[in-house]
Amino acid sequence: MVINPPKKTKSERAENQKHPSAAQLRVRRFFGSLWVELAVGGLIVSSVALTLLEMGIETNINYQSNIPTELQKIWLFWLLRINDFITLLFVIELSARFYAASSKANFFREFWIDIIATVPLFRVLRSARALRLLRLVRIVRLIGVFTRLSQRYPFIFRRGSIDFLIVCGMLVIAVLFGTVAVMHFESAAAAKSAEVIPAEEQFSLENSFWFSVYTLFAGEPTPIIPRTIAGRIVAVFVMFMGLTMFAIFAGTVSAFMVDRIQVEGRVIDWDEVFDHVIICGWTSKTEIIIREYRANKVYDQTPIVIIAEHDGDGGRISTELRENVIFINDDFTRVSALERARIHEAHTCIILADTSGGRTEQDADARTILAALTVEKISPRVQTSAELLHRTYGSHLDLGQVNSYVVSGEYGAYMLAQEAMDRGSMGVIDELLTCQRGNEFYRYDILDRWVGKTFDELLDTLRKQYHAILVGVHPADGDEVIVNPHNYTFRTGDQIVAISEEQLELK
């Protein structure tokens, strides 16, 4: 049954038909630069720091008993101007991003907090100046920058650095929120109260900052306790954030140490890795392929390099199979990942149809084709075997002269049909398809003394002398194996396919 996809609306079709202009592409490339992202991050941090200082001076002027000095007025004047200028820069940045965005809806979903944070520029509501603190959330975008920068480091350190970066970001947000919130609530209440509060117990900017730090790390509001309900709620929130971040930090350190223990002593000398097997992608078939290689006496010591985007090798593969297995956490469609796996020195490259991460079958086949064609281009000597989910895409691999490919879904259907029509045939197929037990297929170069013999003569020779069964021949001038040919005479350069319990030593 063929299910037609739902028809797109007129607006959706119009959106898909729009192509970005040259100016839009230049703007996208500009904002995609690491230096631009770092500059935006620096402006974010500067804006938040200036806002805190500005609010501290305003609180001192509005709620403290002392008369504001001229120096405080001057500082406040310039802080307001500098912060407004930074906010104006953010307005320009967001306008440019909106212009270059391919989808306006996605733009608003991604930058709605940034848009709210620009409200204080228009001075409609003075209280809206606190919304500048929302700009701190944009620091999360810097995680992507650090992720790209950390690609040059081993995965275990890369993952740990990102986790620690998240924890540090949460710490900064908790401290800043606690400082501003408790200073605002407590100073306002103190100004309305007739009670005289000693200076060391007043929630000035400095005291509010240290209150947030102590509360976050000590788990209790020290050295002074808020007098208002709102201030106490802020203290409870900061304490809860402290407990949460401590749990995250402990889990991160534990996972980091476990990974270090797992890879201890596994220093990889890439100069010693050659004639190896590269497996692109991690699926349920990956471990099966590794077991097949380990069960084959010819390839049981062959190094295997796995290129896949995963969370490390711990727990992903059985302990007994980890010897001579190297993991690279990267996208196997990238040339840099293949070169890191020493594709030029490899013997075989197996590309799996990887549907992880929510990819569709079409996306998985597209990635398989891209990787296979890339391997053939940069290292034609490597024997490339690819897995497809749909045979219709096989023509792309044929055009790219990829050595071989299999359509995994079809073979399962063939086996089910054979078992349904001929009961017991699956037992034979099951034994022949694995190297872990019984007989299997082997391929050999033909010996000089067999040149000129017929298929039937060599079939009898192999059966009597080697206890093997000849099933096919790969002609020297052909691309496919001929199974059970009639009246075939062997020539120089031919190869044969035989069934035996182990690899034969033909002499």
Sequence and secondary structure as in RCSB ss.txt:
>XXXX:A:sequence
MVINPPKKTKSERAENQKHPSAAQLRVRRFFGSLWVELAVGGLIVSSVALTLLEMGIETNINYQSNIPTELQKIW
LFWLLRINDFITLLFVIELSARFYAASSKANFFREFWIDIIATVPLFRVLRSARALRLLRLVRIVRLIGVFTRLS
QRYPFIFRRGSIDFLIVCGMLVIAVLFGTVAVMHFESAAAAKSAEVIPAEEQFSLENSFWFSVYTLFAGEPTPII
PRTIAGRIVAVFVMFMGLTMFAIFAGTVSAFMVDRIQVEGRVIDWDEVFDHVIICGWTSKTEIIIREYRANKVYD
QTPIVIIAEHDGDGGRISTELRENVIFINDDFTRVSALERARIHEAHTCIILADTSGGRTEQDADARTILAALTV
EKISPRVQTSAELLHRTYGSHLDLGQVNSYVVSGEYGAYMLAQEAMDRGSMGVIDELLTCQRGNEFYRYDILDRW
VGKTFDELLDTLRKQYHAILVGVHPADGDEVIVNPHNYTFRTGDQIVAISEEQLELK
>XXXX:A:secstr
         HHHHHHHH    HHHHHHHHHHTSHHHHHHHHHHHHHHHHHHHHHHHHHHHHHHSSS   HHHHHH
HHHHHHHHHHHHHHHHHHHHHHHHH S HHHHHHHHHHHHHHTGGGG S GGGGGGGGGGGGGGGGHHHHHHHHG
GGS HHHHHHHHHHHHHHHHHHHHHHHHHHHHHHHHHHHHHH  S   GGGS  HHHHHHHHHHHHHHSS  SS 
  SHHHHHHHHHHHHHHHHHHHHHHHHHHHHHHHHHHTTT    GGG  S EEEES SHHHHHHHHHHHHSTTTT
T  EEEEE SS STTTS GGG TTEEEEES TTSHHHHHHTTGGG SEEEE    GGG  HHHHHHHHHHHHHHH
HHH TTSEEEEEES GGGHHHHHHTT SEEEEHHHHHHHHHHHHHHSTTHHHHHHHHT SSSS EEEEEE  GGG
TT BHHHHHHHHHHHHS EEEEEE TT SS EES SS B  TT EEEEEESS     
